[in-house]
Amino acid sequence: MITSVGLLSIAEGFARRIPDDPSYADERNSCWLNIGVSYLKQNDFDAAFSVLHLLTDPMAQVLFRVAAVRWCGEHFEYDAARDLVRDTVENIEKWERLMYRSDLSDLVKPICIVLGEEAVQAMSWRLKDPFTATTVLVTLSGGLQDPGVRRETLRTAEEFAKSVRSGDRDYALRWVVRGYESAQLREDEQRARAELLAVHDPGAPGLERRRHRRLGVRENGEQRYGPPDDAKQQCAHGHPLWRRRRACLSCTESRLRNRHGLQRTRERPGVQCANNRHACSAQASTKPARKKR
C-alpha cells in the first residue's frame, strides 16, 4: 500500500515533468503549492521548504508563507520555520498587497508564539493600510494579559482607524469598539462609539456627497439630470415625467393585451405634449391580435 509520503513523491515527479514554459506557469505554481502545503500537513517542513524556491508566482509564495506561518505556530521548535516567519514579518510590506486582511489577522497568534508581541506591534507599523493595522492590533490585544498594555494597544489601533479612508472608517472603528468591549474598558468604548456615530452623521462631508449623488444633485448645487424647477416636471396634461429621460408615462403609446390574447388596445395620437413632443392618447381602438407563427 502506498503511503501519503509516497504519493507526494509521485506527485512531485509529475510536477517536474511540467514544461518550463510561461504558458504553463499557472499549472506549475498550483502543483508545487499543493505539494508544499501537503508536506506541511505531513509535518515535513524540510520537504515543504524546498518547494518555496520553485514558486515563481508571488501569489503562490504568499499562500505558502501563510500556510507555513500557521504551521509554525504549532511547531515552533524548527529553526528553519522560525527564520521563515521572521523573514515574512520583516518584509511584510512586500507581501501585504497580496494578502487578505483576514489572513494577516489570523497570523497574529502564531507570530506571537514564535517571535513575541513586539514583533506583531512592529509589523503593524510597517503595514501601509491603516485598516489592516487596526485589525492586527485589535486581534493582538485579545491575547494580552496586562490591562495597561492592552489599553495602549487598543488606543494605537484607534488612531490607525481614524486615519482610514472615508467609507471604510466606520468598519475599522467597529473593530476598535469590539476590542474595548471585550477588554471591558467602558470609557474608551464610549469614546470610540462617539467617533463611530460621528462618521455616520448625515452632515458628514462624505455622506452628504453620497446623499446628493442619490438625489441627483451636483456638488455645486445644480441638478445632474432633469429640469431644474418643478414646473417642468409635468407634461401639459399634468402627468409626471421620468426623471432621467423626461418622458411622460401616461402619454407614451402603449400596447395592452387582454387575458386571452385576443384583443389589444393601441393608443392613437391625440394632443401633442408641450415638453415631450409626443401624443397624448385621446382615443383608443381595439383590433384582434396577430397570431404568432
PASEBA-1860 file (N, C-alpha, C; in nm, 3 decimals):
! residues 293
1> MITSVGLL> 0.084/-0.120/0.000/0.000/0.000/0.000/0.088/0.125/0.000 ~ 0.057/0.219/-0.086/0.138/0.339/-0.099/0.102/0.436/0.012 ~ 0.201/0.486/0.082/0.177/0.582/0.189/0.156/0.721/0.131 ~ 0.114/0.813/0.220/0.091/0.951/0.176/0.221/1.017/0.130 ~ 0.331/0.983/0.197/0.460/1.039/0.155/0.499/0.986/0.018 ~ 0.468/0.858/-0.008/0.497/0.803/-0.140/0.414/0.868/-0.248 ~ 0.287/0.897/-0.216/0.202/0.966/-0.314/0.255/1.107/-0.343 ~ 0.305/1.173/-0.240/0.361/1.306/-0.262/0.486/1.300/-0.348
9> SIAEGFAR> 0.566/1.194/-0.332/0.685/1.178/-0.416/0.646/1.157/-0.562 ~ 0.539/1.078/-0.584/0.491/1.058/-0.721/0.438/1.188/-0.779 ~ 0.363/1.264/-0.697/0.312/1.393/-0.745/0.425/1.489/-0.776 ~ 0.530/1.485/-0.695/0.645/1.571/-0.721/0.712/1.535/-0.853 ~ 0.717/1.405/-0.884/0.774/1.364/-1.012/0.692/1.413/-1.129 ~ 0.560/1.408/-1.115/0.474/1.459/-1.222/0.490/1.610/-1.237 ~ 0.504/1.682/-1.125/0.518/1.827/-1.131/0.647/1.867/-1.202 ~ 0.752/1.787/-1.187/0.879/1.819/-1.255/0.871/1.796/-1.405
17> RIPDDPSY> 0.771/1.724/-1.449/0.755/1.699/-1.593/0.675/1.808/-1.662 ~ 0.623/1.903/-1.586/0.550/2.014/-1.649/0.650/2.100/-1.726 ~ 0.621/2.134/-1.852/0.717/2.212/-1.932/0.750/2.346/-1.867 ~ 0.875/2.382/-1.875/0.921/2.511/-1.821/0.892/2.620/-1.925 ~ 0.766/2.647/-1.941/0.719/2.743/-2.042/0.625/2.842/-1.975 ~ 0.630/2.970/-2.014/0.540/3.068/-1.949/0.393/3.033/-1.960 ~ 0.352/2.962/-2.064/0.211/2.927/-2.079/0.166/2.825/-1.975 ~ 0.260/2.754/-1.914/0.227/2.655/-1.811/0.262/2.705/-1.671
25> ADERNSCW> 0.283/2.835/-1.656/0.326/2.888/-1.526/0.219/2.869/-1.419 ~ 0.093/2.893/-1.453/-0.014/2.878/-1.353/-0.027/2.734/-1.306 ~ -0.024/2.640/-1.399/-0.035/2.499/-1.360/0.085/2.456/-1.276 ~ 0.204/2.503/-1.315/0.325/2.463/-1.241/0.323/2.518/-1.099 ~ 0.287/2.644/-1.082/0.281/2.702/-0.948/0.171/2.639/-0.863 ~ 0.057/2.607/-0.924/-0.051/2.544/-0.849/-0.010/2.406/-0.799 ~ 0.057/2.329/-0.883/0.101/2.195/-0.842/0.202/2.201/-0.729 ~ 0.303/2.287/-0.741/0.405/2.295/-0.636/0.348/2.352/-0.507
33> LNIGVSYL> 0.253/2.442/-0.517/0.190/2.496/-0.395/0.114/2.386/-0.321 ~ 0.038/2.306/-0.393/-0.035/2.196/-0.328/0.060/2.093/-0.269 ~ 0.170/2.068/-0.337/0.268/1.973/-0.283/0.331/2.027/-0.155 ~ 0.367/2.155/-0.155/0.428/2.213/-0.035/0.333/2.215/0.083 ~ 0.207/2.252/0.061/0.109/2.254/0.170/0.083/2.112/0.220 ~ 0.083/2.014/0.130/0.063/1.875/0.171/0.180/1.825/0.256 ~ 0.301/1.867/0.223/0.417/1.830/0.307/0.405/1.892/0.447 ~ 0.351/2.013/0.454/0.328/2.074/0.586/0.228/1.993/0.667
41> KQNDFDAA> 0.124/1.942/0.602/0.027/1.860/0.673/0.088/1.730/0.722 ~ 0.194/1.684/0.655/0.266/1.565/0.699/0.378/1.598/0.797 ~ 0.386/1.726/0.840/0.488/1.773/0.936/0.630/1.751/0.884 ~ 0.647/1.762/0.753/0.779/1.752/0.692/0.816/1.891/0.640 ~ 0.870/1.976/0.729/0.896/2.113/0.690/1.012/2.123/0.593 ~ 1.111/2.038/0.605/1.226/2.045/0.515/1.183/2.022/0.370 ~ 1.098/1.922/0.348/1.049/1.897/0.211/0.960/2.010/0.164 ~ 0.880/2.065/0.255/0.792/2.175/0.217/0.873/2.301/0.185
49> FSVLHLLT> 0.976/2.326/0.264/1.057/2.446/0.242/1.133/2.440/0.110 ~ 1.166/2.318/0.065/1.235/2.304/-0.064/1.148/2.342/-0.182 ~ 1.017/2.350/-0.160/0.924/2.387/-0.267/0.919/2.537/-0.287 ~ 0.957/2.614/-0.183/0.939/2.759/-0.189/1.014/2.822/-0.305 ~ 1.136/2.776/-0.332/1.213/2.839/-0.441/1.163/2.797/-0.578 ~ 1.072/2.700/-0.585/1.014/2.659/-0.713/0.890/2.738/-0.749 ~ 0.840/2.819/-0.655/0.721/2.900/-0.679/0.764/3.033/-0.740 ~ 0.725/3.056/-0.864/0.761/3.179/-0.934/0.652/3.286/-0.926
57> DPMAQVLF> 0.532/3.246/-0.892/0.421/3.341/-0.882/0.420/3.401/-0.742 ~ 0.420/3.535/-0.727/0.417/3.596/-0.593/0.296/3.555/-0.511 ~ 0.179/3.540/-0.575/0.060/3.500/-0.501/0.076/3.360/-0.445 ~ 0.136/3.269/-0.521/0.160/3.134/-0.471/0.258/3.136/-0.354 ~ 0.359/3.222/-0.360/0.452/3.234/-0.248/0.382/3.286/-0.123 ~ 0.289/3.381/-0.140/0.216/3.434/-0.025/0.130/3.325/0.038 ~ 0.060/3.248/-0.043/-0.025/3.142/0.010/0.059/3.038/0.083 ~ 0.179/3.007/0.031/0.264/2.911/0.100/0.317/2.969/0.231
65> RVAAVRWC> 0.352/3.096/0.232/0.403/3.157/0.355/0.294/3.162/0.463 ~ 0.171/3.193/0.422/0.061/3.195/0.520/0.042/3.057/0.582 ~ 0.044/2.953/0.498/0.029/2.817/0.550/0.148/2.778/0.638 ~ 0.269/2.821/0.600/0.388/2.786/0.678/0.389/2.857/0.813 ~ 0.347/2.984/0.818/0.343/3.056/0.945/0.239/2.994/1.039 ~ 0.125/2.956/0.985/0.025/2.890/1.068/0.077/2.758/1.122 ~ 0.148/2.683/1.038/0.204/2.556/1.083/0.310/2.578/1.189 ~ 0.388/2.682/1.174/0.496/2.710/1.269/0.441/2.749/1.406
73> GEHFEYDA> 0.319/2.802/1.413/0.259/2.834/1.541/0.240/2.713/1.629 ~ 0.228/2.594/1.569/0.214/2.471/1.644/0.343/2.391/1.652 ~ 0.442/2.424/1.568/0.570/2.352/1.565/0.683/2.456/1.563 ~ 0.691/2.535/1.668/0.786/2.645/1.672/0.926/2.601/1.710 ~ 0.950/2.472/1.723/1.083/2.424/1.761/1.178/2.415/1.642 ~ 1.126/2.429/1.518/1.210/2.421/1.399/1.273/2.557/1.373 ~ 1.406/2.558/1.366/1.476/2.685/1.343/1.449/2.739/1.203 ~ 1.442/2.651/1.103/1.416/2.697/0.966/1.277/2.759/0.956
81> ARDLVRDT> 1.180/2.704/1.028/1.045/2.760/1.026/1.043/2.897/1.094 ~ 1.116/2.910/1.204/1.122/3.039/1.272/1.185/3.145/1.182 ~ 1.288/3.106/1.107/1.351/3.200/1.014/1.255/3.243/0.904 ~ 1.170/3.151/0.858/1.073/3.187/0.755/0.970/3.285/0.811 ~ 0.926/3.263/0.934/0.832/3.356/0.997/0.896/3.493/1.015 ~ 1.021/3.496/1.059/1.089/3.625/1.079/1.106/3.698/0.946 ~ 1.140/3.625/0.841/1.156/3.688/0.709/1.023/3.743/0.658 ~ 0.914/3.672/0.683/0.782/3.719/0.640/0.741/3.846/0.713
89> VENIEKWE> 0.769/3.852/0.844/0.731/3.969/0.923/0.816/4.090/0.885 ~ 0.944/4.070/0.867/1.033/4.181/0.836/1.009/4.238/0.696 ~ 0.956/4.157/0.606/0.928/4.203/0.469/0.778/4.203/0.441 ~ 0.700/4.236/0.543/0.554/4.231/0.528/0.503/4.334/0.428 ~ 0.574/4.447/0.412/0.529/4.545/0.314/0.540/4.493/0.171 ~ 0.621/4.390/0.149/0.633/4.329/0.017/0.516/4.236/-0.013 ~ 0.462/4.171/0.091/0.356/4.072/0.071/0.218/4.126/0.108 ~ 0.210/4.244/0.166/0.083/4.295/0.217/-0.023/4.306/0.108
97> RLMYRSDL> 0.013/4.358/-0.007/-0.087/4.383/-0.112/-0.145/4.253/-0.167 ~ -0.078/4.140/-0.143/-0.127/4.011/-0.193/-0.197/3.930/-0.086 ~ -0.194/3.977/0.038/-0.255/3.904/0.149/-0.395/3.957/0.177 ~ -0.482/3.866/0.215/-0.613/3.907/0.263/-0.599/3.962/0.405 ~ -0.687/4.057/0.437/-0.684/4.116/0.570/-0.712/4.012/0.678 ~ -0.799/3.918/0.648/-0.830/3.813/0.744/-0.711/3.719/0.766 ~ -0.632/3.696/0.660/-0.513/3.611/0.676/-0.411/3.676/0.770 ~ -0.392/3.807/0.755/-0.298/3.876/0.844/-0.346/3.873/0.988
105> SDLVKPIC> -0.476/3.887/1.008/-0.529/3.879/1.144/-0.511/3.740/1.203 ~ -0.526/3.637/1.120/-0.508/3.500/1.168/-0.363/3.468/1.199 ~ -0.269/3.541/1.138/-0.127/3.515/1.161/-0.075/3.581/1.289 ~ -0.158/3.662/1.355/-0.112/3.732/1.476/-0.075/3.633/1.585 ~ -0.159/3.534/1.608/-0.133/3.438/1.716/-0.006/3.357/1.693 ~ 0.013/3.293/1.576/0.139/3.219/1.557/0.263/3.308/1.560 ~ 0.252/3.431/1.512/0.368/3.520/1.518/0.400/3.554/1.663 ~ 0.298/3.574/1.745/0.321/3.599/1.889/0.389/3.480/1.955
113> IVLGEEAV> 0.349/3.361/1.917/0.409/3.242/1.977/0.555/3.228/1.937 ~ 0.585/3.257/1.812/0.721/3.235/1.761/0.813/3.351/1.793 ~ 0.770/3.474/1.770/0.858/3.590/1.780/0.821/3.683/1.895 ~ 0.702/3.674/1.951/0.663/3.759/2.062/0.572/3.873/2.018 ~ 0.519/3.943/2.119/0.424/4.052/2.093/0.490/4.171/2.025 ~ 0.617/4.196/2.057/0.685/4.311/1.999/0.695/4.299/1.847 ~ 0.709/4.176/1.796/0.720/4.157/1.651/0.590/4.194/1.582 ~ 0.476/4.162/1.646/0.346/4.197/1.585/0.327/4.348/1.586
121> QAMSWRLK> 0.362/4.414/1.696/0.348/4.559/1.702/0.438/4.627/1.600 ~ 0.560/4.576/1.584/0.649/4.634/1.483/0.596/4.609/1.342 ~ 0.533/4.492/1.321/0.477/4.462/1.190/0.361/4.556/1.157 ~ 0.281/4.592/1.259/0.168/4.681/1.234/0.213/4.817/1.184 ~ 0.330/4.865/1.229/0.379/4.994/1.183/0.437/4.986/1.042 ~ 0.470/4.866/0.996/0.520/4.850/0.859/0.407/4.839/0.758 ~ 0.287/4.811/0.805/0.174/4.795/0.713/0.135/4.930/0.653 ~ 0.106/4.931/0.525/0.068/5.054/0.457/-0.081/5.085/0.473
129> DPFTATTV> -0.162/4.983/0.491/-0.307/5.002/0.504/-0.341/5.019/0.651 ~ -0.392/5.135/0.694/-0.426/5.153/0.836/-0.540/5.063/0.882 ~ -0.630/5.025/0.791/-0.737/4.934/0.829/-0.679/4.798/0.869 ~ -0.585/4.748/0.791/-0.520/4.621/0.824/-0.443/4.630/0.954 ~ -0.374/4.743/0.976/-0.303/4.761/1.102/-0.400/4.763/1.220 ~ -0.519/4.820/1.200/-0.620/4.821/1.306/-0.662/4.680/1.343 ~ -0.694/4.599/1.242/-0.737/4.462/1.270/-0.627/4.380/1.335 ~ -0.502/4.402/1.295/-0.390/4.329/1.354/-0.375/4.364/1.502
137> LVTLSGGL> -0.381/4.492/1.536/-0.363/4.533/1.675/-0.480/4.493/1.763 ~ -0.602/4.500/1.710/-0.717/4.457/1.788/-0.710/4.306/1.815 ~ -0.668/4.230/1.715/-0.650/4.086/1.735/-0.540/4.058/1.837 ~ -0.433/4.136/1.831/-0.325/4.120/1.928/-0.371/4.151/2.069 ~ -0.454/4.251/2.085/-0.500/4.289/2.219/-0.583/4.180/2.285 ~ -0.648/4.097/2.204/-0.728/3.989/2.261/-0.647/3.885/2.334 ~ -0.517/3.874/2.303/-0.432/3.775/2.370/-0.341/3.833/2.476 ~ -0.352/3.963/2.502/-0.266/4.026/2.603/-0.329/4.013/2.741
145> QDPGVRRE> -0.244/3.991/2.841/-0.291/3.973/2.978/-0.279/4.101/3.060 ~ -0.181/4.184/3.031/-0.161/4.308/3.106/-0.267/4.410/3.064 ~ -0.351/4.459/3.156/-0.456/4.554/3.116/-0.400/4.684/3.060 ~ -0.289/4.732/3.116/-0.231/4.857/3.066/-0.180/4.844/2.925 ~ -0.109/4.736/2.897/-0.057/4.714/2.761/-0.173/4.692/2.664 ~ -0.276/4.626/2.711/-0.393/4.602/2.625/-0.461/4.731/2.589 ~ -0.474/4.822/2.685/-0.537/4.951/2.656/-0.453/5.033/2.559 ~ -0.321/5.036/2.579/-0.235/5.113/2.489/-0.240/5.056/2.347
153> TLRTAEEF> -0.248/4.924/2.337/-0.257/4.862/2.204/-0.386/4.900/2.135 ~ -0.496/4.900/2.209/-0.624/4.937/2.150/-0.629/5.085/2.114 ~ -0.565/5.170/2.194/-0.563/5.312/2.160/-0.479/5.337/2.035 ~ -0.373/5.260/2.018/-0.296/5.270/1.893/-0.381/5.225/1.774 ~ -0.458/5.118/1.795/-0.547/5.072/1.689/-0.653/5.177/1.657 ~ -0.700/5.249/1.760/-0.798/5.354/1.737/-0.740/5.467/1.654 ~ -0.615/5.502/1.678/-0.552/5.607/1.598/-0.537/5.563/1.453 ~ -0.504/5.436/1.432/-0.498/5.384/1.295/-0.636/5.390/1.230
161> AKSVRSGD> -0.740/5.354/1.306/-0.876/5.351/1.249/-0.922/5.491/1.209 ~ -0.882/5.593/1.283/-0.922/5.729/1.248/-0.860/5.776/1.117 ~ -0.749/5.716/1.078/-0.682/5.757/0.954/-0.726/5.674/0.834 ~ -0.820/5.582/0.853/-0.871/5.503/0.741/-0.954/5.594/0.651 ~ -0.952/5.566/0.524/-1.023/5.650/0.427/-1.173/5.646/0.452 ~ -1.240/5.751/0.407/-1.385/5.761/0.424/-1.454/5.649/0.348 ~ -1.551/5.588/0.411/-1.620/5.474/0.353/-1.584/5.344/0.422 ~ -1.459/5.334/0.471/-1.412/5.217/0.546/-1.385/5.250/0.692
169> RDYALRWV> -1.389/5.379/0.725/-1.353/5.420/0.862/-1.449/5.363/0.965 ~ -1.578/5.357/0.931/-1.675/5.305/1.028/-1.652/5.157/1.057 ~ -1.611/5.080/0.954/-1.582/4.939/0.977/-1.458/4.920/1.064 ~ -1.358/5.003/1.043/-1.239/4.996/1.127/-1.271/5.034/1.271 ~ -1.355/5.136/1.289/-1.393/5.175/1.425/-1.476/5.068/1.494 ~ -1.551/4.991/1.418/-1.626/4.880/1.479/-1.531/4.778/1.540 ~ -1.419/4.753/1.474/-1.318/4.664/1.531/-1.269/4.717/1.665 ~ -1.243/4.846/1.670/-1.193/4.907/1.794/-1.298/4.900/1.904
177> VRGYESAQ> -1.424/4.927/1.869/-1.531/4.921/1.970/-1.544/4.781/2.026 ~ -1.536/4.680/1.940/-1.544/4.543/1.990/-1.424/4.508/2.076 ~ -1.306/4.563/2.041/-1.188/4.539/2.125/-1.202/4.599/2.263 ~ -1.251/4.723/2.271/-1.275/4.786/2.401/-1.383/4.711/2.479 ~ -1.485/4.667/2.409/-1.592/4.594/2.476/-1.542/4.462/2.533 ~ -1.457/4.392/2.457/-1.401/4.266/2.506/-1.308/4.288/2.625 ~ -1.236/4.402/2.625/-1.145/4.433/2.736/-1.218/4.498/2.853 ~ -1.349/4.524/2.839/-1.430/4.586/2.944/-1.375/4.724/2.983
185> LREDEQRA> -1.337/4.800/2.881/-1.292/4.937/2.901/-1.407/5.029/2.858 ~ -1.495/5.060/2.953/-1.619/5.127/2.921/-1.598/5.269/2.870 ~ -1.513/5.344/2.936/-1.492/5.483/2.895/-1.435/5.490/2.754 ~ -1.335/5.406/2.728/-1.277/5.405/2.593/-1.378/5.355/2.490 ~ -1.461/5.261/2.531/-1.563/5.211/2.439/-1.662/5.321/2.403 ~ -1.703/5.400/2.500/-1.797/5.509/2.473/-1.734/5.614/2.382 ~ -1.605/5.642/2.404/-1.539/5.739/2.317/-1.531/5.688/2.173 ~ -1.498/5.559/2.157/-1.491/5.502/2.022/-1.630/5.499/1.957
193> RAELLAVH> -1.733/5.472/2.036/-1.868/5.473/1.980/-1.908/5.614/1.936 ~ -1.864/5.714/2.012/-1.892/5.852/1.971/-1.824/5.883/1.838 ~ -1.701/5.834/1.821/-1.634/5.852/1.692/-1.709/5.781/1.580 ~ -1.762/5.662/1.612/-1.836/5.587/1.511/-1.965/5.658/1.473 ~ -2.033/5.716/1.572/-2.155/5.790/1.542/-2.125/5.916/1.462 ~ -2.009/5.978/1.489/-1.972/6.097/1.412/-1.950/6.064/1.266 ~ -1.900/5.944/1.239/-1.881/5.902/1.100/-2.015/5.884/1.031 ~ -2.116/5.836/1.106/-2.248/5.813/1.048/-2.336/5.938/1.050
201> DPGAPGLE> -2.284/6.050/1.093/-2.363/6.173/1.097/-2.402/6.213/0.955 ~ -2.531/6.239/0.928/-2.569/6.279/0.792/-2.501/6.407/0.745 ~ -2.453/6.488/0.838/-2.388/6.611/0.798/-2.242/6.594/0.761 ~ -2.190/6.470/0.771/-2.051/6.447/0.735/-2.032/6.471/0.586 ~ -1.918/6.527/0.544/-1.900/6.562/0.402/-1.913/6.443/0.310 ~ -1.853/6.327/0.347/-1.860/6.212/0.257/-2.001/6.161/0.239 ~ -2.077/6.150/0.351/-2.214/6.104/0.340/-2.302/6.206/0.270 ~ -2.272/6.334/0.290/-2.351/6.437/0.222/-2.334/6.429/0.071
209> RRRHRRLG> -2.211/6.403/0.026/-2.188/6.388/-0.118/-2.263/6.268/-0.173 ~ -2.261/6.156/-0.096/-2.332/6.038/-0.143/-2.483/6.060/-0.145 ~ -2.534/6.134/-0.044/-2.678/6.162/-0.041/-2.717/6.251/-0.158 ~ -2.635/6.351/-0.190/-2.663/6.436/-0.306/-2.654/6.356/-0.435 ~ -2.562/6.261/-0.441/-2.550/6.182/-0.561/-2.675/6.097/-0.583 ~ -2.732/6.045/-0.474/-2.856/5.969/-0.488/-2.972/6.058/-0.531 ~ -2.973/6.181/-0.483/-3.081/6.272/-0.518/-3.060/6.341/-0.652 ~ -2.946/6.318/-0.716/-2.920/6.379/-0.845/-2.876/6.523/-0.836
217> VRENGEQR> -2.801/6.559/-0.734/-2.756/6.697/-0.716/-2.605/6.699/-0.724 ~ -2.550/6.791/-0.801/-2.406/6.806/-0.809/-2.354/6.876/-0.684 ~ -2.220/6.875/-0.668/-2.161/6.937/-0.550/-2.182/7.088/-0.547 ~ -2.200/7.152/-0.665/-2.225/7.296/-0.667/-2.372/7.330/-0.650 ~ -2.458/7.230/-0.627/-2.599/7.255/-0.603/-2.688/7.236/-0.723 ~ -2.630/7.219/-0.843/-2.711/7.201/-0.963/-2.753/7.055/-0.975 ~ -2.867/7.036/-1.044/-2.914/6.901/-1.065/-2.836/6.835/-1.177 ~ -2.812/6.704/-1.160/-2.736/6.632/-1.261/-2.822/6.595/-1.380
225> YGPPDDAK> -2.950/6.579/-1.361/-3.038/6.543/-1.470/-3.176/6.599/-1.442 ~ -3.259/6.609/-1.546/-3.394/6.660/-1.530/-3.397/6.811/-1.529 ~ -3.513/6.869/-1.542/-3.526/7.015/-1.539/-3.498/7.069/-1.401 ~ -3.445/7.191/-1.389/-3.408/7.245/-1.258/-3.525/7.281/-1.171 ~ -3.641/7.317/-1.228/-3.753/7.360/-1.148/-3.866/7.258/-1.156 ~ -3.956/7.264/-1.058/-4.066/7.169/-1.051/-4.172/7.194/-1.156 ~ -4.172/7.312/-1.216/-4.277/7.343/-1.314/-4.266/7.255/-1.437 ~ -4.145/7.212/-1.471/-4.124/7.130/-1.590/-4.123/6.981/-1.559
233> QQCAHGHP> -4.159/6.943/-1.437/-4.162/6.803/-1.402/-4.291/6.735/-1.447 ~ -4.381/6.808/-1.512/-4.507/6.753/-1.561/-4.527/6.795/-1.705 ~ -4.600/6.712/-1.778/-4.633/6.748/-1.915/-4.750/6.845/-1.915 ~ -4.799/6.880/-2.035/-4.907/6.977/-2.044/-5.036/6.929/-1.982 ~ -5.049/6.798/-1.963/-5.171/6.741/-1.906/-5.155/6.708/-1.758 ~ -5.045/6.748/-1.699/-5.026/6.724/-1.557/-4.975/6.586/-1.523 ~ -4.927/6.510/-1.624/-4.874/6.377/-1.597/-4.728/6.388/-1.553 ~ -4.682/6.303/-1.459/-4.542/6.310/-1.416/-4.447/6.262/-1.524
241> LWRRRRAC> -4.329/6.321/-1.527/-4.226/6.285/-1.625/-4.124/6.193/-1.561 ~ -4.061/6.110/-1.644/-3.950/6.028/-1.596/-3.835/6.120/-1.558 ~ -3.761/6.078/-1.454/-3.657/6.164/-1.402/-3.541/6.179/-1.500 ~ -3.499/6.070/-1.561/-3.380/6.077/-1.648/-3.418/6.112/-1.792 ~ -3.516/6.040/-1.848/-3.547/6.058/-1.989/-3.647/6.170/-2.013 ~ -3.708/6.221/-1.905/-3.804/6.331/-1.916/-3.917/6.293/-2.012 ~ -3.962/6.169/-2.006/-4.071/6.123/-2.091/-4.196/6.106/-2.007 ~ -4.311/6.137/-2.066/-4.438/6.130/-1.995/-4.486/5.986/-1.992
249> LSCTESRL> -4.509/5.931/-1.872/-4.550/5.792/-1.859/-4.690/5.771/-1.916 ~ -4.781/5.863/-1.889/-4.920/5.843/-1.930/-4.944/5.880/-2.074 ~ -4.852/5.954/-2.137/-4.874/6.000/-2.273/-4.804/5.914/-2.377 ~ -4.715/5.827/-2.338/-4.646/5.742/-2.435/-4.741/5.636/-2.487 ~ -4.717/5.595/-2.610/-4.801/5.492/-2.670/-4.773/5.358/-2.603 ~ -4.877/5.283/-2.573/-4.862/5.152/-2.509/-4.957/5.054/-2.573 ~ -4.917/4.929/-2.572/-4.999/4.822/-2.627/-5.038/4.728/-2.513 ~ -5.167/4.709/-2.500/-5.219/4.625/-2.392/-5.284/4.503/-2.453
257> RNRHGLQR> -5.258/4.390/-2.395/-5.316/4.264/-2.441/-5.403/4.207/-2.329 ~ -5.524/4.162/-2.362/-5.611/4.111/-2.258/-5.568/3.971/-2.214 ~ -5.643/3.913/-2.123/-5.602/3.788/-2.061/-5.590/3.675/-2.162 ~ -5.678/3.670/-2.263/-5.677/3.559/-2.359/-5.592/3.588/-2.482 ~ -5.537/3.710/-2.492/-5.455/3.742/-2.606/-5.532/3.766/-2.734 ~ -5.662/3.790/-2.725/-5.744/3.808/-2.844/-5.759/3.953/-2.883 ~ -5.743/4.043/-2.787/-5.763/4.184/-2.814/-5.638/4.260/-2.772 ~ -5.615/4.368/-2.837/-5.509/4.457/-2.795/-5.556/4.601/-2.813
265> TRERPGVQ> -5.513/4.683/-2.726/-5.553/4.823/-2.728/-5.432/4.907/-2.761 ~ -5.447/4.992/-2.859/-5.337/5.079/-2.901/-5.382/5.223/-2.893 ~ -5.304/5.303/-2.827/-5.339/5.444/-2.814/-5.306/5.518/-2.943 ~ -5.404/5.597/-2.987/-5.384/5.675/-3.108/-5.339/5.815/-3.072 ~ -5.267/5.879/-3.161/-5.219/6.014/-3.130/-5.333/6.111/-3.111 ~ -5.319/6.196/-3.013/-5.417/6.298/-2.986/-5.349/6.433/-2.977 ~ -5.352/6.496/-2.859/-5.295/6.629/-2.840/-5.145/6.614/-2.811 ~ -5.065/6.696/-2.874/-4.921/6.692/-2.852/-4.885/6.749/-2.716
273> CANNRHAC> -4.792/6.683/-2.646/-4.740/6.735/-2.520/-4.642/6.847/-2.549 ~ -4.645/6.952/-2.468/-4.559/7.068/-2.494/-4.412/7.035/-2.470 ~ -4.383/6.953/-2.370/-4.243/6.928/-2.333/-4.183/6.810/-2.406 ~ -4.264/6.707/-2.436/-4.209/6.583/-2.486/-4.229/6.563/-2.636 ~ -4.313/6.646/-2.696/-4.334/6.640/-2.841/-4.385/6.504/-2.886 ~ -4.466/6.440/-2.805/-4.530/6.317/-2.848/-4.677/6.327/-2.813 ~ -4.754/6.230/-2.854/-4.900/6.242/-2.850/-4.956/6.190/-2.720 ~ -5.054/6.262/-2.667/-5.137/6.211/-2.558/-5.247/6.127/-2.620
281> SAQASTKP> -5.287/6.024/-2.553/-5.392/5.938/-2.607/-5.528/5.998/-2.574 ~ -5.604/6.026/-2.676/-5.740/6.074/-2.655/-5.841/5.970/-2.699 ~ -5.799/5.876/-2.785/-5.890/5.775/-2.834/-5.820/5.640/-2.822 ~ -5.894/5.537/-2.833/-5.839/5.402/-2.827/-5.913/5.315/-2.926 ~ -5.841/5.229/-2.993/-5.902/5.138/-3.089/-5.874/4.996/-3.047 ~ -5.963/4.908/-3.080/-5.950/4.768/-3.044/-5.939/4.686/-3.171 ~ -5.833/4.608/-3.184/-5.811/4.525/-3.301/-5.778/4.384/-3.255 ~ -5.808/4.285/-3.336/-5.770/4.148/-3.299/-5.619/4.133/-3.302
289> ARKKR> -5.568/4.057/-3.211/-5.424/4.037/-3.201/-5.376/3.944/-3.312 ~ -5.253/3.965/-3.356/-5.194/3.879/-3.456/-5.158/3.746/-3.395 ~ -5.173/3.642/-3.476/-5.132/3.511/-3.430/-4.981/3.492/-3.446 ~ -4.922/3.436/-3.348/-4.777/3.411/-3.354/-4.751/3.290/-3.444 ~ -4.653/3.305/-3.527/-4.614/3.191/-3.615/-4.520/3.097/-3.540
END
